[in-house]
Amino acid sequence: MIILCTETNDTWLSGFIQYFFAPFIVAAVSYYLFGLRDEYKKRKNFSKLGVELLSTIIEEVETGRNIIRNTLDPSNNKYPGNLPNKSWSGINTIHDEILLRIFAVSENTPEQGFPAKQIRTHLKNYFEHMIPKWETIHTSGKIPSEAAKLWASYDGIATQVLQMLVHVRSLLEQNTKRLFPK
């Protein structure tokens, strides 16, 4: 800026550039860089939150699969319990900010299980359809025959949901380690 100011002989123009234009440019660039840094921090924090949320959901789905497997095991004498669903609080279990991170990190990656962009739909199907079906069978006392029928459809769905959840969690974990997260 000093070079620009000394080359112009007009004192008004040099004063304008030196005292108004240069600080304005520095302030604008600083504002943009600090905003960008804050946005990257938010992205990283929402990715961390998503990892923790998905970890609890994965734990519940795995526990549910184990309960059903143990129920269908002929050597197991225990009557099964209800399937866990405490982390499910409706379709908004996965907040919009976390969902946006999932969309960003899963873009252009091969899918495992169900598509990552449909995570809310498949979790809703699991928690609002599969678990009530199991609990209906559980309370009716028709465990061996009805549970075996349900297990055939349940295991495939639960496996794909687990694959999707584990895949998305690993993508979010990778995103938390990036210098410039997606």
BELJO-V721047 format. One line per field, one symbol per residue. phi: phi as a letter, one per 40 degrees, with the letter a starting at -180 (. if undefined). burial: 1 if it has 9 or more other C-alpha atoms within 8 Angstrom, else 0. A space follows every 50 residues. Layout:
phi = ???
burial = ???
This chain:
phi = .cccccccccccccccccbbccccccccccdccccccccccccccccccc ccccccccccccccccccccccccccccccccccacccbgccdccdcccc cccccccgbccbgccccbcccccccccbbcccccccccccgcdccccccc ddccccccccccdccccccccccccccccbcc
burial = 00001001000011111101111000000000000000010011111111 10111111011111101101110000000100100000000001000110 11101100000111110011011111101111011011000110011101 10011011111111111111111011000010
